[in-house]
Amino acid sequence: MKKIAILIENLFDERELIYPYFRLSEEGYEIHLVGSQKDTAYNSKSGLTETSTHASKDIAAKDYAAVVIPGGFSPDFMRRTKETVDFVKEMNKLQKPIAAICHGPWMVASAVDIKGKNITSFYSMKDDLVNAGANYVDEEVVIDGNIITSRSPDDLVPFVKAIIEAVEKD
């Protein structure tokens, strides 16, 4: 069974974590909620609590088929943890799918050289991504190599479809 890591930290967007969690579970993937700490309760923007199943320091990219990075403010917390950044860097080195939605590309920009990459995000992050060298594209799903990005919860259905297609290609 293929494993997919969904990163979690405080102030995650609940839709961007919950929808991929259940859709990818329905497809038969084993889903791990990976935070900076294992068995830790993290709060969403609206107060929903979800608990991590794994700590980023305890996992290896070689064991995962993909990583999903939900938005909200959580990507800013994710990139403060070296082991989480290192995990995403290693996923990129292995050319495994890195899927980030809304503010998730903050984490991508901290872990991956995005110069010249086509990327989308929540519109307010356009300047951040352009200043990091990315080509900002305003589309529901943008795929550039192993990087899959979407703009907002409105794009969740095509975002998760793109993740499934990428994981099934491997």
C-alpha positions in Angstrom: 0.0 0.0 0.0 1.4 3.4 -1.0 1.8 6.0 1.8 1.1 9.7 1.5 2.2 12.3 4.0 -0.1 15.2 4.7 1.8 17.9 6.6 0.1 19.4 9.6 0.8 22.4 11.9 -1.3 24.9 13.8 -3.7 27.1 11.8 -4.1 24.7 8.9 -7.1 25.2 6.6 -9.4 22.3 7.6 -10.9 21.8 4.1 -7.4 21.6 2.6 -6.4 18.9 5.1 -9.7 16.9 5.6 -10.8 16.6 1.9 -7.4 15.2 0.6 -7.2 13.0 3.7 -10.5 11.3 3.0 -10.3 11.2 -0.8 -6.8 9.7 -0.8 -7.9 7.3 1.9 -10.8 6.2 -0.3 -8.3 5.5 -3.1 -6.6 3.0 -0.8 -3.6 5.0 0.2 -2.2 4.9 3.8 -2.3 8.5 5.1 0.1 9.9 7.7 -0.5 13.3 9.3 3.0 14.5 9.8 3.8 17.4 12.2 6.8 18.7 13.9 5.8 16.4 16.8 4.1 13.0 16.9 0.7 12.5 18.6 0.3 16.2 19.0 -3.1 18.0 18.6 -2.9 20.8 16.0 -5.7 23.4 15.7 -7.1 24.6 12.4 -8.0 28.3 11.6 -11.5 27.7 12.9 -10.5 25.6 15.9 -10.9 22.1 14.6 -8.3 19.8 16.1 -6.5 17.0 14.3 -3.7 14.9 15.8 -0.4 14.1 14.0 0.4 10.4 13.5 4.1 11.0 12.8 6.9 13.5 13.5 8.9 14.8 10.5 12.1 13.8 12.3 11.0 10.2 12.3 10.1 9.6 8.6 12.0 9.2 5.4 11.0 10.4 1.9 11.8 7.1 0.4 8.9 5.6 2.2 6.3 7.9 0.7 4.6 8.2 -2.7 3.7 11.9 -2.2 3.4 14.7 0.2 0.4 17.1 0.5 0.9 20.6 2.0 -2.4 22.2 3.1 -2.7 25.9 3.4 -3.9 28.2 6.0 -1.1 29.8 8.0 0.3 26.3 8.9 3.0 26.3 6.1 4.7 29.2 7.8 5.0 27.0 10.9 6.0 24.0 8.8 9.0 25.8 7.4 10.3 26.6 10.8 11.0 23.0 11.5 14.2 21.9 9.8 13.2 18.2 9.6 10.0 19.1 7.8 11.8 21.2 5.3 14.4 18.5 4.9 11.6 15.9 4.3 10.2 18.0 1.4 13.7 18.7 0.0 14.3 14.9 -0.1 10.9 14.3 -1.7 11.9 16.7 -4.4 15.3 15.1 -4.8 13.5 11.8 -5.4 11.2 13.5 -7.8 8.1 12.4 -5.8 4.9 14.5 -6.0 4.8 17.5 -3.8 1.3 18.9 -3.8 0.7 22.3 -2.2 -2.6 24.3 -2.1 -3.4 27.9 -1.1 -0.6 29.0 1.2 1.2 25.6 0.9 3.6 26.9 -1.7 5.3 28.9 1.1 6.7 25.6 2.3 7.6 24.6 -1.3 9.6 27.9 -1.7 11.5 27.1 1.5 12.4 23.6 0.5 12.6 23.6 -3.3 14.4 25.8 -5.9 11.3 27.1 -7.7 13.2 29.4 -10.1 11.6 29.0 -13.5 8.8 26.7 -12.2 5.2 27.3 -13.0 3.3 27.6 -9.7 0.0 28.9 -8.5 -1.3 29.7 -5.0 -3.7 31.9 -3.1 -3.5 35.2 -5.0 -1.9 37.1 -2.1 1.2 35.0 -2.4 1.9 35.8 -6.0 4.6 38.4 -5.1 6.3 35.9 -2.8 6.5 33.2 -5.5 7.6 35.6 -8.3 10.3 37.0 -6.0 11.5 33.5 -5.4 11.8 33.1 -9.2 8.6 31.2 -10.0 6.3 31.8 -13.0 3.0 32.6 -11.3 0.0 31.0 -13.2 -3.6 31.7 -12.2 -5.2 28.3 -12.9 -7.0 25.8 -10.7 -4.1 23.2 -10.9 -0.6 23.8 -12.1 1.8 20.9 -12.6 5.4 21.5 -13.2 7.5 18.3 -13.0 6.7 16.8 -9.6 5.3 20.0 -8.2 1.4 20.2 -8.1 -0.1 23.5 -6.9 -3.7 24.9 -6.6 -5.1 28.2 -5.5 -7.8 27.7 -2.9 -10.3 25.3 -1.4 -12.4 25.9 -4.5 -9.8 23.9 -6.4 -9.8 20.9 -4.1 -11.5 18.4 -6.5 -9.0 18.9 -9.5 -6.1 19.3 -7.0 -6.7 15.8 -5.5 -7.4 14.3 -8.9 -4.0 15.6 -10.0 -2.3 14.0 -6.9 -3.9 10.7 -7.6 -2.8 10.8 -11.2 0.7 11.6 -10.2 0.9 8.9 -7.6 -0.5 6.3 -10.0 2.1 7.2 -12.7 4.9 5.9 -10.4 
